[in-house]
Amino acid sequence: MKRNRLQRFFRLLSEPLIWRSRFFLGLLAIPLLLCFTVPLWKLQMVAPQYPEGLELEIYAHMVEGDVQEINTLNHYIGMQRIDHVMLSDLDWIPFAIGALALLTLRVASIGSLRSLVDLFVLFLYFSGFSMARLYYRLYSAGHNLDPHAPFSVEPFMPPVIGTKQIANFTVTSLPAGATLWIGVFALGLLVAFAWNVHMMPRRHSWIRRWEWADAGSIERREAN
């Protein structure tokens, strides 16, 4: 019984995608490309001396905002500068997003249900690895402080998501628009998978009807 279910499952994975879902999958490359137009993450720091706050916007390929002011504050507490070395992950993230977009188009054009599952697993790995790297970078930045800095601060963990009080600064870190687009992409993959699983039995019934109709027409021609 279990072996039969497993065999049916593997046969299902080998099925080609239905054509309407292929068009839908092709459109999912658009949210990935839009990730380069808006920030992935936003960081805001508010303190009495900065009532309007300092902001940092992290894109897939660059960082914008009050970088110089934040680097000045980092210098006084012995924190690593925000530069190309600290943000070296931004060197590979654009290539990873581009690769996901190309693989999505490939699955949409010639893929099967198995390749759609592979694409989703690869996306989960990319998302999990990126979040782990973000956590590691923030942890390292808050704990590897220069002991000879002008001001001594206890090691700390900057917030990944949410708000945290660090010294006299209220620091808020939240996902931004590009993360939303990535969420749209992930949801689209799940919709495409469910769509294909739901439509497979119907497609098989249509194929059987066509086969029966062809067999009937052949028999009639042979009878004539």
Backbone as JSON, one array per atom type, in Angstrom:
{
  "sequence": "MKRNRLQRFFRLLSEPLIWRSRFFLGLLAIPLLLCFTVPLWKLQMVAPQYPEGLELEIYAHMVEGDVQEINTLNHYIGMQRIDHVMLSDLDWIPFAIGALALLTLRVASIGSLRSLVDLFVLFLYFSGFSMARLYYRLYSAGHNLDPHAPFSVEPFMPPVIGTKQIANFTVTSLPAGATLWIGVFALGLLVAFAWNVHMMPRRHSWIRRWEWADAGSIERREAN",
  "N": [[0.83, -1.21, 0.0], [1.83, 1.29, 0.95], [4.01, 1.34, -0.73], [2.79, 1.53, -3.22], [1.59, 4.05, -3.02], [3.89, 5.58, -2.82], [5.02, 5.1, -5.32], [3.06, 6.24, -6.98], [3.38, 8.86, -6.17], [5.99, 9.48, -7.1], [5.56, 9.15, -9.83], [3.82, 11.23, -10.21], [5.52, 13.41, -9.76], [7.06, 13.29, -12.03], [5.45, 14.22, -14.0], [4.73, 16.49, -16.68], [4.37, 20.08, -16.4], [1.2, 21.77, -16.33], [0.01, 23.8, -19.02], [-1.04, 26.36, -18.5], [-0.11, 26.96, -15.95], [2.56, 27.18, -16.53], [2.77, 29.62, -17.86], [2.03, 31.25, -15.74], [4.16, 30.73, -13.97], [6.27, 31.82, -15.43], [5.69, 34.53, -15.15], [6.4, 34.89, -12.54], [9.06, 35.51, -12.44], [9.19, 38.22, -12.54], [8.65, 39.5, -9.94], [11.1, 38.81, -8.71], [12.98, 40.29, -10.2], [12.12, 42.82, -9.54], [13.12, 43.06, -7.04], [15.47, 44.47, -7.08], [14.82, 47.1, -7.15], [13.83, 48.18, -4.83], [14.47, 48.43, -1.24], [15.83, 45.59, 0.58], [15.98, 45.4, 3.33], [15.4, 47.49, 6.18], [16.84, 49.76, 8.47], [16.51, 51.67, 11.35], [17.59, 54.25, 13.51], [17.01, 55.93, 16.45], [17.52, 58.62, 18.63], [17.96, 60.94, 21.43], [19.73, 62.95, 20.49], [19.42, 62.6, 17.84], [16.65, 63.16, 16.79], [15.08, 62.91, 14.5], [15.99, 60.63, 13.51], [18.29, 58.13, 12.23], [18.8, 56.44, 9.19], [19.16, 53.33, 7.47], [19.26, 51.73, 4.47], [19.14, 48.67, 3.03], [19.84, 47.27, 0.07], [19.6, 44.74, -2.52], [21.97, 44.94, -3.83], [23.38, 47.12, -2.93], [23.96, 49.71, -0.42], [22.16, 52.3, 1.09], [21.5, 55.55, 2.58], [22.01, 57.05, 5.81], [24.86, 56.55, 5.94], [27.44, 57.6, 6.47], [27.12, 59.08, 8.87], [26.35, 57.03, 10.61], [28.64, 55.44, 10.52], [30.4, 57.15, 11.8], [29.39, 57.13, 14.42], [29.8, 54.4, 14.91], [32.57, 54.35, 14.98], [33.17, 55.6, 17.41], [32.29, 53.78, 19.3], [33.73, 51.59, 18.7], [32.86, 49.84, 16.73], [32.57, 47.89, 13.74], [33.15, 49.41, 10.56], [30.66, 50.32, 8.16], [31.12, 49.09, 5.22], [32.53, 47.93, 2.08], [33.77, 45.55, 2.81], [32.41, 44.68, 5.13], [29.91, 44.35, 4.01], [30.1, 42.28, 2.17], [28.47, 40.22, 1.39], [26.65, 41.28, -0.34], [27.79, 41.01, -2.77], [27.23, 38.52, -3.86], [24.49, 38.11, -3.62], [22.91, 39.47, -5.67], [23.57, 37.83, -7.91], [22.54, 35.38, -7.06], [19.78, 35.91, -6.91], [19.32, 36.54, -9.6], [19.96, 34.03, -10.72], [17.9, 32.46, -9.64], [15.74, 33.63, -10.98], [16.32, 32.95, -13.66], [16.26, 30.14, -13.48], [13.6, 29.83, -12.8], [12.34, 30.65, -15.17], [13.27, 28.61, -16.81], [12.07, 26.32, -15.66], [9.45, 27.05, -16.17], [9.36, 26.84, -18.93], [10.3, 24.26, -19.84], [10.0, 22.52, -17.74], [9.16, 19.98, -15.24], [6.9, 18.71, -12.7], [8.62, 17.83, -10.77], [10.93, 19.41, -11.17], [9.87, 21.84, -10.44], [9.49, 21.47, -7.7], [12.18, 21.14, -6.99], [13.1, 23.73, -7.55], [11.74, 25.19, -5.59], [12.84, 24.11, -3.25], [15.5, 24.92, -3.59], [15.1, 27.68, -3.43], [14.26, 27.87, -0.73], [16.64, 27.15, 0.53], [18.34, 29.27, -0.27], [16.98, 31.44, 0.95], [17.05, 30.73, 3.68], [19.83, 30.56, 4.11], [20.58, 33.21, 3.57], [19.26, 34.63, 5.62], [20.56, 33.5, 7.82], [23.16, 34.42, 7.37], [22.74, 37.17, 7.63], [22.04, 37.34, 10.34], [24.45, 36.41, 11.45], [26.26, 38.41, 10.57], [25.25, 40.68, 11.91], [25.52, 39.86, 14.56], [28.32, 39.53, 14.75], [29.11, 42.17, 14.26], [28.13, 43.48, 16.52], [29.48, 42.28, 18.6], [32.22, 42.04, 18.15], [33.9, 44.31, 19.14], [36.07, 47.14, 19.22], [38.42, 47.26, 21.71], [39.86, 49.52, 22.32], [38.4, 51.73, 21.71], [36.98, 55.11, 21.85], [34.69, 55.17, 23.52], [33.4, 52.86, 25.83], [31.45, 50.08, 25.34], [29.12, 47.57, 26.21], [29.17, 44.34, 24.69], [26.7, 43.63, 22.21], [23.63, 42.53, 20.63], [22.44, 43.52, 17.65], [19.07, 44.19, 16.56], [17.42, 41.79, 14.5], [14.83, 41.48, 13.45], [12.45, 43.73, 14.46], [12.35, 45.91, 17.39], [14.84, 47.37, 19.45], [16.5, 48.49, 22.39], [19.53, 50.07, 22.43], [22.11, 51.27, 24.2], [21.63, 54.71, 24.24], [20.09, 54.68, 22.01], [17.23, 53.86, 20.1], [16.73, 51.16, 18.24], [15.43, 50.0, 15.26], [14.68, 47.33, 13.19], [13.56, 46.08, 10.19], [12.04, 44.02, 7.64], [11.87, 45.05, 4.18], [10.51, 46.39, 1.07], [11.61, 44.72, -1.02], [11.88, 42.26, 0.23], [9.22, 41.66, 0.55], [8.52, 41.26, -2.15], [10.0, 38.95, -2.62], [8.62, 37.24, -0.95], [6.19, 37.17, -2.36], [7.03, 35.79, -4.62], [7.69, 33.27, -3.47], [5.17, 32.47, -2.51], [3.86, 32.3, -4.95], [5.17, 30.09, -6.11], [4.22, 28.02, -4.46], [1.5, 28.17, -5.05], [1.54, 27.48, -7.77], [2.44, 24.83, -7.57], [0.34, 23.6, -6.09], [-1.73, 24.05, -7.87], [-0.99, 22.49, -10.11], [-0.97, 19.9, -8.96], [-3.65, 19.68, -8.32], [-4.85, 19.76, -10.85], [-3.82, 17.61, -12.28], [-5.21, 14.99, -12.15], [-7.53, 15.62, -13.65], [-6.41, 16.24, -16.13], [-5.42, 13.75, -16.86], [-7.8, 12.34, -17.13], [-8.89, 13.66, -19.33], [-6.99, 13.0, -21.27], [-7.39, 10.23, -21.41], [-9.98, 10.2, -22.43], [-9.56, 11.32, -24.96], [-7.91, 9.33, -26.02], [-9.69, 7.17, -26.04], [-11.56, 8.2, -27.82], [-9.98, 8.42, -30.14], [-9.37, 5.72, -30.52], [-11.91, 4.72, -31.02], [-12.56, 6.02, -33.42], [-10.66, 4.9, -35.1], [-11.44, 2.22, -35.1], [-13.93, 2.47, -36.37], [-13.14, 3.34, -38.91], [-11.71, 1.1, -39.75], [-13.77, -0.75, -39.82], [-15.3, 0.21, -41.89]],
  "CA": [[0.0, 0.0, 0.0], [2.72, 2.44, 1.03], [4.85, 1.34, -1.93], [1.97, 2.04, -4.32], [1.48, 5.5, -2.84], [5.18, 6.17, -3.15], [5.17, 5.03, -6.78], [2.18, 7.27, -7.55], [3.98, 10.16, -5.89], [7.11, 9.7, -8.01], [5.0, 9.34, -11.16], [3.28, 12.59, -10.23], [6.63, 14.35, -9.89], [7.58, 13.23, -13.4], [4.47, 14.78, -14.94], [4.99, 17.87, -17.13], [3.48, 21.1, -15.85], [0.12, 22.19, -17.21], [0.51, 24.95, -19.78], [-1.42, 27.63, -17.87], [0.8, 27.21, -14.83], [3.85, 27.59, -17.1], [2.67, 31.06, -18.07], [2.03, 31.85, -14.4], [5.53, 30.64, -13.45], [7.09, 32.81, -16.13], [5.43, 35.84, -14.57], [7.03, 34.97, -11.21], [10.4, 36.09, -12.55], [9.07, 39.67, -12.4], [8.93, 39.91, -8.56], [12.53, 38.69, -8.41], [13.67, 41.43, -10.8], [11.73, 44.02, -8.8], [13.89, 43.13, -5.79], [16.58, 45.4, -7.23], [14.3, 48.47, -7.2], [13.46, 48.61, -3.48], [15.36, 47.81, -0.24], [15.52, 44.32, 1.22], [15.87, 45.58, 4.78], [15.56, 48.86, 6.64], [17.28, 49.92, 9.85], [16.34, 53.05, 11.82], [18.15, 54.52, 14.84], [16.47, 57.16, 17.0], [18.1, 58.99, 19.92], [17.7, 62.36, 21.71], [20.53, 63.82, 19.61], [18.95, 62.37, 16.46], [15.2, 62.96, 16.93], [14.49, 62.48, 13.22], [16.48, 59.28, 13.28], [19.23, 57.76, 11.18], [18.26, 55.3, 8.46], [20.03, 52.54, 6.62], [18.46, 50.92, 3.55], [19.97, 47.62, 2.46], [19.33, 46.71, -1.18], [20.25, 43.48, -2.91], [23.27, 45.2, -4.45], [24.03, 48.31, -2.39], [23.42, 50.26, 0.83], [21.94, 53.75, 1.05], [21.03, 56.13, 3.83], [22.95, 57.86, 6.62], [26.0, 55.66, 6.17], [28.56, 58.33, 7.04], [26.81, 59.39, 10.26], [26.37, 55.79, 11.39], [30.03, 55.05, 10.64], [31.0, 58.0, 12.84], [28.98, 56.55, 15.7], [30.49, 53.11, 15.05], [33.96, 54.61, 15.34], [33.26, 55.97, 18.83], [32.05, 52.61, 20.16], [34.6, 50.51, 18.27], [32.12, 48.91, 15.87], [33.09, 47.82, 12.38], [32.58, 50.33, 9.6], [29.79, 49.8, 7.11], [31.86, 49.26, 3.96], [32.46, 46.78, 1.17], [34.2, 44.34, 3.52], [31.31, 44.26, 5.99], [28.75, 44.01, 3.19], [30.57, 41.45, 1.05], [27.38, 39.35, 0.94], [25.95, 41.93, -1.45], [28.45, 40.65, -4.03], [26.66, 37.3, -4.43], [23.02, 38.1, -3.58], [22.32, 39.73, -7.0], [23.73, 36.67, -8.78], [21.62, 34.35, -6.59], [18.43, 36.29, -7.34], [19.29, 36.35, -11.04], [19.93, 32.59, -11.01], [16.54, 32.0, -9.35], [14.87, 34.1, -12.06], [16.6, 32.13, -14.85], [15.75, 28.79, -13.24], [12.14, 29.91, -12.87], [11.98, 30.65, -16.59], [13.56, 27.29, -17.35], [11.0, 25.44, -15.21], [8.22, 27.45, -16.87], [9.4, 26.47, -20.35], [10.5, 22.82, -20.11], [10.09, 21.81, -16.48], [8.15, 19.07, -14.73], [6.56, 19.0, -11.31], [9.84, 17.59, -9.99], [11.8, 20.59, -11.27], [9.25, 22.9, -9.65], [9.84, 21.18, -6.31], [13.61, 21.45, -6.85], [13.22, 25.18, -7.51], [11.28, 25.67, -4.28], [13.85, 23.71, -2.26], [16.64, 25.83, -3.78], [14.69, 28.97, -2.88], [14.31, 27.78, 0.73], [18.05, 27.17, 0.93], [18.81, 30.64, -0.46], [16.37, 32.3, 1.96], [17.59, 30.37, 4.99], [21.24, 30.94, 4.17], [20.66, 34.68, 3.62], [18.88, 35.05, 6.97], [21.63, 33.1, 8.73], [24.27, 35.33, 7.16], [22.37, 38.46, 8.23], [22.18, 37.18, 11.8], [25.87, 36.31, 11.77], [26.88, 39.71, 10.38], [24.83, 41.58, 12.99], [26.13, 39.37, 15.8], [29.75, 39.86, 14.71], [29.27, 43.62, 14.37], [27.84, 43.93, 17.88], [30.31, 41.61, 19.61], [33.64, 42.25, 17.88], [34.12, 45.73, 19.34], [37.45, 47.55, 19.48], [38.57, 47.61, 23.13], [40.53, 50.82, 22.45], [37.5, 52.77, 21.21], [36.79, 56.2, 22.8], [33.65, 54.83, 24.49], [33.29, 51.43, 26.08], [30.06, 49.59, 25.28], [29.01, 46.13, 26.36], [28.76, 43.67, 23.44], [25.24, 43.58, 22.05], [23.11, 41.93, 19.41], [21.46, 44.37, 16.98], [17.85, 43.44, 16.21], [17.22, 41.31, 13.13], [13.47, 41.94, 13.19], [11.86, 44.31, 15.65], [12.94, 47.11, 18.0], [15.67, 47.07, 20.62], [17.2, 49.64, 22.96], [20.98, 49.9, 22.52], [22.58, 52.52, 24.8], [20.53, 55.69, 24.19], [19.46, 54.58, 20.69], [16.17, 52.89, 19.84], [17.06, 50.62, 16.92], [14.36, 49.21, 14.65], [15.11, 46.61, 11.98], [12.39, 45.43, 9.6], [12.12, 43.74, 6.2], [11.32, 46.11, 3.34], [9.76, 46.02, -0.12], [12.17, 43.59, -1.78], [11.53, 41.03, 0.95], [7.83, 41.39, 0.19], [8.51, 40.68, -3.49], [10.48, 37.57, -2.5], [7.48, 36.49, -0.42], [5.25, 36.95, -3.46], [7.61, 34.71, -5.44], [7.53, 32.0, -2.75], [3.74, 32.12, -2.52], [3.54, 31.9, -6.31], [5.64, 28.72, -6.32], [3.29, 27.12, -3.78], [0.25, 28.17, -5.83], [1.78, 26.7, -8.99], [2.5, 23.41, -7.21], [-1.01, 23.14, -5.75], [-2.51, 24.1, -9.11], [-0.66, 21.32, -10.92], [-1.43, 18.69, -8.27], [-5.11, 19.65, -8.43], [-5.29, 19.59, -12.23], [-3.28, 16.4, -12.89], [-6.23, 13.95, -12.43], [-8.4, 16.06, -14.74], [-5.69, 16.11, -17.39], [-5.36, 12.33, -17.18], [-9.11, 11.93, -17.63], [-9.02, 14.19, -20.68], [-6.14, 12.19, -22.15], [-8.05, 8.94, -21.62], [-11.11, 10.43, -23.33], [-9.01, 11.48, -26.32], [-7.43, 8.02, -26.48], [-10.86, 6.37, -26.37], [-12.15, 8.75, -29.05], [-9.12, 8.01, -31.26], [-9.53, 4.29, -30.73], [-13.22, 4.51, -31.64], [-12.52, 6.44, -34.83], [-9.86, 3.91, -35.85], [-12.28, 1.03, -35.28], [-14.96, 2.76, -37.38], [-12.51, 3.36, -40.22], [-11.4, -0.28, -40.13], [-15.02, -1.43, -40.12], [-15.74, 0.66, -43.22]],
  "C": [[0.87, 1.26, 0.0], [3.6, 2.53, -0.22], [4.08, 1.88, -3.12], [1.8, 3.56, -4.22], [2.77, 6.2, -3.21], [5.41, 6.17, -4.66], [4.29, 6.08, -7.47], [2.75, 8.66, -7.35], [5.12, 10.46, -6.85], [6.63, 9.86, -9.45], [4.42, 10.74, -11.3], [4.38, 13.62, -10.42], [7.18, 14.39, -11.31], [6.65, 13.84, -14.43], [4.91, 16.18, -15.4], [3.97, 18.84, -16.55], [2.37, 21.43, -16.85], [0.48, 23.55, -17.81], [0.13, 26.27, -19.13], [-0.51, 27.97, -16.7], [2.19, 27.6, -15.33], [3.86, 29.1, -17.34], [2.72, 31.79, -16.73], [3.44, 31.84, -13.8], [6.45, 31.65, -14.13], [6.91, 34.2, -15.57], [6.1, 36.0, -13.2], [8.47, 35.47, -11.26], [10.35, 37.61, -12.33], [9.29, 40.12, -10.95], [10.4, 39.82, -8.18], [13.31, 39.87, -8.98], [13.34, 42.73, -10.07], [12.47, 44.15, -7.47], [15.03, 44.14, -5.87], [16.12, 46.86, -7.2], [13.97, 49.03, -5.82], [14.36, 47.9, -2.47], [14.87, 46.43, 0.2], [15.2, 44.51, 2.7], [16.06, 47.06, 5.11], [15.92, 48.87, 8.13], [17.16, 51.38, 10.23], [16.85, 53.16, 13.25], [17.67, 55.89, 15.3], [17.06, 57.39, 18.38], [17.79, 60.46, 20.18], [18.49, 63.31, 20.81], [20.19, 63.63, 18.14], [17.44, 62.13, 16.49], [14.52, 62.51, 15.64], [14.99, 61.1, 12.8], [17.5, 59.17, 12.16], [18.71, 56.49, 10.51], [19.32, 54.63, 7.6], [19.13, 51.64, 5.77], [19.39, 49.95, 2.83], [19.26, 47.05, 1.23], [20.03, 45.39, -1.47], [21.66, 43.7, -3.42], [23.99, 46.42, -3.89], [23.37, 48.7, -1.07], [23.3, 51.76, 0.68], [21.46, 54.23, 2.41], [22.12, 56.95, 4.51], [24.18, 57.03, 6.98], [27.13, 56.38, 6.88], [28.32, 58.63, 8.51], [26.87, 58.14, 11.13], [27.8, 55.28, 11.54], [30.76, 55.88, 11.68], [30.64, 57.48, 14.22], [29.68, 55.22, 15.95], [31.94, 53.3, 15.48], [34.09, 54.87, 16.84], [33.04, 54.78, 19.75], [32.88, 51.4, 19.71], [33.93, 49.47, 17.41], [32.66, 48.98, 14.45], [32.38, 48.82, 11.47], [31.66, 49.6, 8.62], [30.47, 50.09, 5.78], [31.73, 47.99, 3.13], [32.85, 45.49, 1.86], [33.06, 43.8, 4.38], [30.12, 43.76, 5.18], [29.13, 43.16, 1.99], [29.48, 40.5, 0.56], [26.62, 39.96, -0.23], [26.62, 41.66, -2.79], [27.78, 39.44, -4.68], [25.14, 37.29, -4.44], [22.41, 38.44, -4.94], [22.43, 38.54, -7.95], [22.76, 35.55, -8.37], [20.19, 34.66, -7.03], [18.29, 36.13, -8.85], [19.22, 34.88, -11.44], [18.54, 32.02, -10.73], [15.58, 32.41, -10.47], [15.07, 33.25, -13.31], [16.07, 30.71, -14.67], [14.23, 28.76, -13.27], [11.66, 29.9, -14.31], [12.23, 29.29, -17.23], [12.47, 26.29, -16.95], [9.7, 25.76, -15.95], [8.21, 26.96, -18.3], [9.46, 24.97, -20.56], [10.45, 21.96, -18.86], [8.94, 20.86, -16.21], [7.81, 19.47, -13.3], [7.77, 18.78, -10.41], [10.76, 18.81, -10.01], [11.21, 21.77, -10.52], [9.54, 22.71, -8.16], [11.31, 21.51, -6.05], [13.83, 22.96, -6.75], [12.81, 25.72, -6.15], [12.28, 25.31, -3.18], [15.07, 24.62, -2.36], [16.32, 27.22, -3.23], [14.73, 28.96, -1.35], [15.74, 27.82, 1.24], [18.61, 28.59, 0.83], [18.27, 31.55, 0.63], [16.95, 32.01, 3.35], [19.04, 30.77, 5.15], [21.4, 32.45, 4.29], [20.31, 35.19, 5.02], [19.96, 34.69, 7.99], [22.84, 34.02, 8.59], [23.98, 36.71, 7.76], [22.52, 38.41, 9.74], [23.65, 37.16, 12.2], [26.57, 37.66, 11.64], [26.52, 40.66, 11.51], [25.46, 41.15, 14.32], [27.61, 39.75, 15.85], [29.97, 41.35, 14.89], [29.06, 44.1, 15.8], [28.72, 43.32, 18.94], [31.81, 41.79, 19.38], [33.95, 43.75, 17.93], [35.59, 46.01, 19.67], [37.59, 47.96, 20.95], [39.23, 48.98, 23.34], [39.67, 51.97, 21.92], [37.32, 53.86, 22.26], [35.75, 55.9, 23.88], [33.54, 53.31, 24.6], [31.8, 51.05, 26.14], [30.08, 48.08, 25.43], [28.62, 45.49, 25.01], [27.24, 43.5, 23.38], [24.9, 42.9, 20.74], [22.1, 42.88, 18.79], [20.22, 43.57, 16.58], [17.85, 43.01, 14.74], [15.85, 41.75, 12.64], [12.9, 42.49, 14.5], [12.63, 45.52, 16.14], [13.69, 46.72, 19.26], [16.36, 48.35, 21.08], [18.68, 49.3, 23.11], [21.57, 51.24, 22.96], [21.42, 53.53, 24.78], [19.83, 55.69, 22.82], [18.34, 53.53, 20.72], [16.33, 52.42, 18.4], [15.91, 49.72, 16.45], [14.85, 48.62, 13.34], [13.93, 45.82, 11.44], [12.65, 45.09, 8.13], [11.41, 44.81, 5.41], [10.71, 45.51, 2.06], [10.29, 44.82, -0.88], [11.88, 42.26, -1.1], [10.08, 40.65, 0.68], [7.73, 40.76, -1.19], [9.0, 39.23, -3.47], [9.38, 36.69, -1.91], [6.43, 36.2, -1.46], [5.74, 35.81, -4.35], [7.41, 33.36, -4.78], [6.08, 31.54, -2.76], [3.32, 31.66, -3.92], [4.0, 30.49, -6.62], [4.69, 27.71, -5.67], [1.96, 27.03, -4.54], [0.41, 27.33, -7.09], [1.83, 25.21, -8.69], [1.11, 22.87, -6.92], [-1.9, 23.09, -6.99], [-2.26, 22.85, -9.96], [-1.14, 20.04, -10.27], [-2.94, 18.56, -8.41], [-5.58, 19.29, -9.84], [-4.81, 18.29, -12.87], [-4.35, 15.33, -13.14], [-7.15, 14.35, -13.57], [-7.71, 15.9, -16.09], [-5.61, 14.65, -17.82], [-6.7, 11.84, -17.72], [-9.35, 12.44, -19.04], [-8.2, 13.37, -21.67], [-6.79, 10.85, -22.44], [-9.23, 9.1, -22.57], [-10.64, 10.58, -24.77], [-8.55, 10.13, -26.89], [-8.61, 7.14, -26.87], [-11.5, 6.87, -27.67], [-11.33, 8.37, -30.27], [-9.28, 6.53, -31.57], [-10.85, 3.99, -31.41], [-13.23, 4.9, -33.1], [-11.72, 5.47, -35.67], [-10.69, 2.67, -36.11], [-13.34, 1.26, -36.35], [-14.36, 2.77, -38.78], [-12.19, 1.95, -40.7], [-12.65, -1.06, -40.5], [-15.54, -1.03, -41.51], [-14.81, 0.11, -44.32]]
}
